[in-house]
Amino acid sequence: MAQLTLAPQPIAVITILITVCATIPYPVMALDLSRLYGHINSKRNGDLCHPYEPFKCPGEPHCISIQYLCDGAPDCSDGYDEDSRLCTAAKRPPVEETGSFLKSLLASHGPNYLEKLFGNKARDALQPLGGVDKVAIALSESQTIEDFGAALHLLRGDLEHLRSVFMAVENGDLGMLKSLGIKDSELGDVKFFLEKLVNTGFLD
């Protein structure tokens, strides 16, 4: 009896990558958005990729399977499919979602609330750090908390405080979050958000 095997659909992964990049505002863009969209533009021009190889290397004629993105071996001639920021961002919540989450905390607690997480530079709705969008991008692209601190020029003391918050969450200590003024109704969302970063190597 013949057995039908369905190949994994790449739609979800492509959606994640597109969401991550499409929500990056131009002035603070770190990834080359036009290059990532190369495979999409090629479809409009009739240069179709096979459904099982939907990712077109930017500026190149060949396409690769989603399974070969971020697998440690470059398949695009310039290694774009192994770009560390692209690969990190693909594992993290979408930038738009992260930005919305930070904005909801600010709306609920006031413009200086995120000082409790990121330190004194996070006052005035994160403006001294470049604004909510820049912080959201840094959280998505930074492989580790050290990279995040470097990207936003955080003071060492502020970075260590942020690390202690993440470690408390990792160890199941919700008391740390409550001490920061997180409401009971927000604890689940905040814990989920921080755990998602921890589970994708943020504390490594």
Secondary structure, DSSP 8 states (H G I E B T S, - for coil): ---------SHHHHHHHHHHHHTS-GGG--S-HHHHTHHHHHHHTT----TTS-EE-TTSS-EE-GGGTTSSS--STT-GGG-HHHHHHHHS--HHHHHHHHHHHHHHH-TTTTHHHH-GGGHHHHGGGT-HHHHHHHHHH-SSHHHHHHHHT--HHHHHHHHHHHHHHHTT-HHHHHHTT--HHHHHHHHHHHHHHHHTTTT-
